[in-house]
Amino acid sequence: MKTLNGKKINLRALEPEDLEFLYQIENNESFWEISHTQTPFSKFILKQYLENAHLDIYEAKQLRLIIEETATRKQVGMIDLFDYNPMHKRAGIGILIHPDFQKQGFAYEALSILITYTFTYLNVHQLYANITSENSKSMSLFAKHNFKKVGVKKDWIISEGKFKDEVLFQLIKE
């Protein structure tokens, strides 16, 4: 699908071959804060997840895509739509780039592709992102795509025994 292809990366559906990559990402404790995970995932559970990944976004209310480097076909990260609400024409968006592939422009391109896809093909009116207040890299990424900071949720999450604020960003289709 040309719609999900960029210059350096492609966004693609999950495949059974992604099990090891998902296992590595989902069990990396440094990502648990942003994914609201508290326990590790078994390969069995992740395999079941992959078996159900074929569900339509209208049914599942979410969509996870692998960010794949075009030249090497290597998985470099994931980008998600979540809390998809077709009635109100909105969805949350989250992105994760494996540490080995950060600072190479993959997140910027993936976000650009997914924004175009959601506004064009899913007829979404707005996207939003929830970002912890100290995650300046993510806030900068979303701001570069014209997301606007619209609020702060005080003491919204707890991580390592401390409460953290979460910033809400929105991008509304013009």
N, C-alpha and C positions, 0 to 999 in steps of 0.2 A: 504494500500500500504506500504509494508515493507520499501521501499526506503525513505519514509518520517518519519520513526519511529526512535527514538533514545532511549537512556537509561532512561532519565528523562522526555523527551518531545516527542510529535508528532507534525508534521505540518499537518494541515488539511484544506480542503476547507471551505469557509464561509457557515454557516447555518443560517436559519431564527432565530434560538435561540440566535444568536450572536448580535441581534439588541441592547440590553441594554449595552453590553460590548462596541460595536462600538460607541454608543451614549456617553458613559462615556469618552472614549478615544478621540474621535473627538471634543468633547466640552471642553476638558481640555486645558485651555489657555497656560499652561506651555509647551504643545507640539506643539503649533501653529508655533513657529519659525522653527522647523524642517520639518513640513508638509506644510509650506507656506500657512497656513490657515489664513484668516482674519475675518471670521464671523462664528457664530455657525451653526451647522447642525441640522435640524429638524429630528424627528423620521420618518416622512413621506419620506423625501429625502433619509435617510439611508435605509429605507425599500425598496425603489426603487432601490438603489444601490445593496442591497442583492438580489433582484429579477433578476438583470442583471449580478450577479457575476458568473453565469454559462458560460459566454462567454469564448471561448478558448483563450489562451495567444496569438495565432497567429492573432486572430481577435481584441482582446482588447489591445494588446501590453503591458499588465501588468498582474500581478498575485499577489493577496493578499492571504496569508495563516495565519490561526490562529495558534499561538503557544500554545499548550495545555499540561498541566502537565499530564504525563501518569498515575500516581497513583490516582489523584483526578478528572481527566478529566476537570479541571478548566482552563479557558482561562487565560494565563499569559502575552500574548502580541501578536504582529503581525509582520510578515516579508513580505516584498514586493519586487517583481521584477517590474521595471518600465522602460519605454523607450526601451522596448524589440525590437531589430532590427535583425530579422533572416538573412537578407542579409549580414550584417556586423558582425553577430554572437556576439552581445554584449547586455548587459542589465545593468541597474542600480539596486542597491540593497539598501534597507533600513530596519531598524529593530527598533522596539519599545517594550520595556518591561514595563508593568504597574509598577508604583513605589512600590507597595506592594510586588513585586516579583523580584526586582532587587537584584544583588549581590548573586545570587544563581546558576549561571552557565547556566541559560536558554538561554541567548543571544549567548553565545559561542557555545553551542550545536546546536541551531537553525541555526546559520550561517554556521556551518560545514555541516549540513545536506543539506541546500539549495545550497551550493557551489557544493557538489557532485551531487545533482540532476540536476543543470543547465548544468554542464560540461558533464554529462553522458546522460541525456535524452533530453535536449534541444539543445545539440551540440553547446553550447555557447563557444566562444574562450576567451572572457574576461568579467569580471564584474567590475563595478566601484561604488564608494561611494563618496558622497559629504558630508563633515562633517565640521561644524563650527570650527574655529581654537581653541576655548576655550573648546571644548568637548573632553577632554583628555581621558575619559573613552571609547568613541566610537573609537577614533583613536587607542588606545591600543588594543581594541577588533579586529579591522580589521588588524592591524599589526601582531597580534598573528596568524592570518589566512594567512599570507604572502602577504597581500595587500601592495603595495608600494606607498609611497607618491610621486606623480609625478608633483604636481604643487599647487599653491595657487592662488585663484581668489580673488583679492584685493577688499575690500569694496563691496562684492558680494550681501549681504543681509542687510536689515535694520531691526533692532529689538529694540523696545523701544526707538526710535529716534536716535540710533547709528548704524553706518555701521560696519559690521563684515566681516572678511575674511572667505572664505570657502576653505577647503583643498580637493584636488582631490586625491583619492586612486584608484589604479587599481590592479586587479589580472588577470594575463594572463596565460592561460592554457599552460603548457609545452608539 
